[in-house]
Amino acid sequence: MAVPTSASRAYSKLVRPVNSAVLQQLEMFPEFKECEDACHKHQYARAVPPLTRMLQVCDSISPALAIEAAWELGKVHARLGHVDEAVRHFKRDSVHGTEQSIRVLLAHGAGATALALASSLPSPSKEIYTAVAQYVSDGSVTLPATAAVGEVYLAQGRNEDAMNILGLALKRNEAVPSEPLELARTLGLLAVGYHRLGQAVSSEGLFTSSLDKYEAAAPLNRVNTVAYAKTLVGYGHLLQQWEKREADGAAKLAKGTALLGHDYWLPLVYLGL
């Protein structure tokens, strides 16, 4: 999951221990501070230019500094969904880069590419990552998890992260046309994100498409009914802000709220979108 650079070091330590002395030297660069400020605000795209400049300088003065700077830049690219760029930077570390690249590829559903890299690892990592990569290679496995991460980000108000991961989910949905309800869920969540970003017209188109897919698949089980209801609620909130659409919005909001009901487990899946 995407977290600020400073907080993500614990994740990186699972693969690559931090070289404190080298990191302290990096922290002397103003670009490093600029990157950390951007990442703390979950504005990862803003972190790429300063890290890129810092890496260029490090390349000219110290291989050790360059590897550390490339690792930090790789983490930012990974959070932005720039998988090829992330892998390119991680691989500059000849010891830990391959394993970290595999982890990024798996996190983004690229099981086949991860599987090819896993063959170069020593045992038992080779066997473990090969098994995981074979599992992830079935794209339908990762669809619900990817959309769920996007929904959590929306609930946390991390709209940029949400739209990045939901864009990835949409690509996966389109690659697995046999899962129309997963596509409906992703479209509904994207609609919420566009509404928050002030793009009401795009939001309405996505809400409409999502609801059409849910209604075409009726009857729905309880899990999909909850997702359908949340989409109705989100669309209702959007329409209530439009002149002459308030009544339609109120009707959709009421229908969605009624479908959600009062199940005791509802707070686990209804994130107040």
C-alpha positions in Angstrom: 0.0 0.0 0.0 1.2 3.5 -0.7 2.5 5.3 2.3 4.8 8.3 2.7 8.5 7.6 2.0 9.7 8.1 5.5 7.1 5.6 6.9 7.7 3.1 4.1 11.3 2.4 5.2 10.1 -0.4 7.5 8.6 -2.1 4.4 11.9 -1.7 2.5 13.9 -3.1 5.4 12.1 -6.4 4.8 14.1 -6.7 1.6 17.0 -4.2 2.0 18.5 -2.9 5.3 18.9 0.8 5.4 22.5 2.1 5.3 22.2 4.8 7.9 25.4 6.6 7.0 24.5 6.8 3.4 20.9 7.9 4.2 22.2 10.7 6.5 24.2 12.0 3.5 21.1 11.9 1.3 19.1 13.8 3.9 21.5 16.7 3.5 20.1 17.3 0.0 17.3 19.9 -0.1 15.7 17.7 -2.8 15.3 14.9 -0.2 13.4 17.2 2.1 11.3 18.4 -0.8 10.5 14.8 -1.6 9.6 13.9 2.0 7.3 16.9 2.3 5.4 15.8 -0.9 5.1 12.2 0.2 3.8 13.1 3.6 1.0 14.9 1.7 0.5 11.8 -0.5 1.5 13.9 -3.5 3.9 11.5 -5.0 4.1 13.0 -8.5 5.6 16.1 -6.9 8.4 14.0 -5.4 9.7 12.6 -8.7 11.5 15.8 -10.1 13.5 16.5 -6.9 14.5 12.9 -6.5 15.5 12.7 -10.2 17.7 15.8 -9.8 19.2 14.3 -6.6 19.9 11.0 -8.4 21.7 12.8 -11.2 24.0 14.6 -8.7 24.7 11.4 -6.8 25.6 9.6 -10.0 28.4 12.1 -10.5 29.8 11.8 -7.0 29.2 8.5 -5.3 27.9 5.0 -6.4 26.6 4.3 -2.9 24.6 7.5 -2.8 23.3 6.9 -6.3 22.0 3.4 -5.3 20.2 4.8 -2.3 18.8 7.7 -4.2 17.6 5.3 -7.0 15.9 3.2 -4.3 14.0 6.2 -3.0 13.0 7.2 -6.5 11.9 3.6 -7.2 9.6 3.6 -4.2 7.9 6.8 -5.4 7.4 5.4 -8.9 6.0 2.3 -7.5 3.3 4.2 -5.6 2.4 6.1 -8.8 2.0 2.8 -10.6 5.1 3.5 -12.8 6.1 -0.1 -12.6 8.8 -0.2 -15.3 10.5 2.9 -13.9 10.3 1.5 -10.3 11.9 -1.8 -11.4 14.6 0.1 -13.4 15.7 2.0 -10.3 15.4 -0.9 -7.9 17.6 -3.0 -10.1 20.5 -0.6 -9.6 21.0 -2.4 -6.3 22.6 -5.7 -7.4 22.0 -7.4 -4.1 18.4 -6.6 -3.2 17.0 -5.0 -6.4 15.6 -8.1 -8.0 13.6 -9.2 -5.0 12.2 -5.7 -4.5 11.3 -5.5 -8.2 9.4 -8.8 -7.9 7.4 -7.4 -4.9 6.5 -4.3 -6.9 5.5 -6.4 -9.9 3.3 -8.7 -7.8 1.7 -5.7 -6.1 0.7 -4.4 -9.5 -0.6 -7.8 -10.8 2.3 -8.4 -13.2 2.6 -12.0 -12.2 4.1 -13.2 -15.5 7.0 -10.7 -15.4 7.6 -11.4 -11.7 7.7 -15.1 -12.5 10.5 -14.6 -15.0 12.5 -12.6 -12.5 11.9 -15.1 -9.6 13.8 -17.8 -11.4 17.1 -15.9 -10.8 16.6 -15.8 -7.0 18.4 -18.2 -4.6 16.3 -20.8 -2.7 14.0 -20.6 -0.8 13.1 -17.2 -2.1 12.9 -18.6 -5.6 10.3 -21.2 -4.7 8.2 -18.8 -2.6 8.1 -16.0 -5.1 7.5 -18.4 -8.0 4.4 -19.8 -6.2 3.0 -16.3 -5.5 3.7 -15.1 -9.0 1.9 -18.1 -10.5 -1.1 -17.3 -8.3 -1.1 -13.6 -9.2 -0.8 -14.4 -12.9 -4.5 -15.2 -12.9 -5.7 -11.6 -13.2 -9.2 -12.3 -11.7 -7.6 -13.1 -8.3 -6.4 -9.5 -7.8 -9.4 -7.6 -9.0 -11.3 -7.4 -5.7 -8.2 -6.6 -3.7 -7.1 -3.8 -6.0 -10.5 -2.1 -5.9 -10.6 -2.6 -2.1 -7.3 -0.7 -1.7 -8.7 2.2 -3.8 -11.9 2.3 -1.6 -9.8 2.4 1.6 -7.8 5.3 0.1 -11.1 7.2 -0.7 -12.3 6.6 2.9 -9.0 8.1 4.1 -9.3 11.1 1.9 -6.2 10.1 -0.1 -7.9 10.9 -3.4 -4.7 10.9 -5.6 -3.6 7.5 -4.3 -7.2 6.2 -4.8 -7.4 7.4 -8.4 -4.0 5.8 -9.2 -4.9 2.4 -7.8 -8.4 2.5 -9.2 -7.0 3.3 -12.6 -4.9 0.2 -12.3 -8.0 -1.8 -11.2 -9.8 -0.6 -14.3 -7.1 -1.9 -16.6 -7.3 -5.2 -14.9 -11.1 -5.2 -15.1 -10.9 -4.6 -18.8 -8.5 -7.5 -19.2 -11.0 -9.9 -17.5 -14.4 -9.2 -19.2 -16.0 -12.2 -17.4 -16.1 -10.2 -14.2 -18.7 -7.4 -14.9 -19.6 -6.8 -11.3 -16.0 -6.1 -10.4 -15.9 -3.6 -13.2 -19.1 -2.1 -11.9 -17.6 -1.6 -8.5 -14.4 0.0 -9.9 -16.4 2.4 -12.1 -18.5 3.4 -9.1 -15.4 4.1 -7.0 -13.8 6.1 -9.8 -17.0 8.1 -10.0 -16.7 9.0 -6.3 -13.1 10.0 -6.9 -14.0 12.2 -9.9 -16.8 13.8 -7.9 -14.3 14.8 -5.2 -11.9 16.2 -7.8 -14.7 18.4 -9.1 -15.2 16.6 -12.4 -18.9 16.2 -12.1 -19.6 15.3 -15.8 -17.1 12.5 -15.8 -18.4 11.3 -12.4 -22.0 11.1 -13.6 -20.9 9.1 -16.7 -19.1 6.6 -14.5 -22.0 6.3 -12.0 -24.4 5.7 -14.8 -22.2 3.0 -16.4 -21.7 1.3 -13.0 -25.4 1.2 -12.1 -26.3 -0.1 -15.5 -23.9 -3.1 -15.0 -25.2 -3.8 -11.6 -28.8 -3.7 -12.7 -28.1 -5.9 -15.7 -26.7 -8.6 -13.4 -29.7 -8.7 -11.0 -30.4 -10.5 -8.8 -27.3 -9.6 -6.7 -25.9 -11.4 -3.7 -25.6 -9.4 -0.5 -22.0 -8.3 -1.1 -22.8 -7.0 -4.6 -26.0 -5.4 -3.3 -23.9 -3.4 -0.8 -21.6 -2.3 -3.5 -24.6 -1.3 -5.7 -26.1 0.6 -2.8 -23.0 2.5 -2.1 -22.9 3.5 -5.8 -26.5 4.7 -5.5 -25.6 6.7 -2.4 -22.6 8.3 -4.2 -24.6 9.2 -7.3 -27.4 10.6 -5.1 -25.0 12.9 -3.4 -23.7 14.1 -6.8 -27.2 14.8 -8.2 -28.3 16.6 -5.1 -25.7 19.3 -5.9 -27.2 19.9 -9.4 -30.0 22.3 -10.1 -33.2 20.5 -11.1 -31.6 17.1 -10.3 -32.2 17.3 -6.6 -35.3 15.0 -6.5 -33.6 12.3 -8.6 -30.6 12.5 -6.2 -32.8 12.2 -3.2 -34.5 9.2 -4.7 -31.2 7.4 -5.4 -29.9 8.3 -2.0 -33.0 6.9 -0.3 -32.9 3.7 -2.3 -29.2 3.2 -1.6 -29.6 3.8 2.1 -32.5 1.3 2.2 -30.5 -1.3 0.5 -27.6 -0.9 2.9 -29.9 -1.7 5.8 -28.5 -2.1 9.3 -26.4 -5.3 9.2 -24.0 -5.5 12.1 -21.1 -6.1 9.7 -21.9 -3.1 7.5 -19.2 -0.8 8.9 -16.6 -3.2 7.7 -17.6 -2.6 4.0 -19.4 0.7 4.0 -16.7 3.3 4.2 -18.9 6.4 4.1 -18.2 7.4 0.5 
